[in-house]
Amino acid sequence: DTGVSQNPRHKITKRGQNVTFRCDPISEHNRLYWYRQTLGQGPEFLTYFQNEAQLEKSRLLSDRFSAERPKGSFSTLEIQRTEQGDSAMYLCASSLSAGTQYGYTFGSGTRLTVV
Amino acid sequence: DAKTTQPTSMDCAEGRAANLPCNHSTISGNEYVYWYRQIHSQGPQYIIHGLKNNETNEMASLIITEDRKSSTLILPHATLRDTAVYYCIVMIGGGSNYKLTFGKGTLLTVNP
């Protein structure tokens, strides 16, 4: 297993366009998390899945954002009608169920630039 | 989850031990201390975690005070590749609704 994979690594889009990012977690991990990180800040939690169920969404996740994890495998994060404030690094992480002995494994992120 | 306080930045000479402090004075009995680091343009990387005993792995050592109100991450022989932002996070172990909440961390710069 090569870890958590995110695609694309970079995305430049015009304001108002829709974008979709993909995350492939470690195969045996049943939890998947999305975070957003802006310059100089730590990652901010957006949402997470236990298998295919989306269990929590941050208030940062406006109605322009939607995340799915069909069949509990890969996940997609879609942003509709992008705004310049959406420019950020979007990070995906996965873990085994919330046992404390398991840390999160993060992907390298997708850097979104809205122009 | 309890909040943590870390210095904004620290410097360390290559080959020396790097000691990164973290205060978590409001930590509760069932909260663990986690450390992650983030090298520029990469996702965060898990380093180590502990509850009350000191822990050591191939990357680092974690020293937690007896009252659990503070901890220190020790990189025994820092290299240039250890330059990164280091995050100290406390989180309740187990349960279905707990997730990592990051602060701004400490930027550790290892100098040649």
Interface residues (C-beta under 8 A of the other chain):
Chain A: V4 Y33 Y35 G40 Q41 G42 P43 E44 F45 Y48 Q50 L55 E56 L91 A93 A98 G99 T100 G103 Y104 T105 F106 G107 S108 G109
Chain B: Y32 Y34 Y36 S41 Q42 G43 P44 Q45 Y46 H49 L51 V85 Y87 G93 G94 G95 S96 N97 Y98 K99 L100 T101 F102 G103 K104 G105
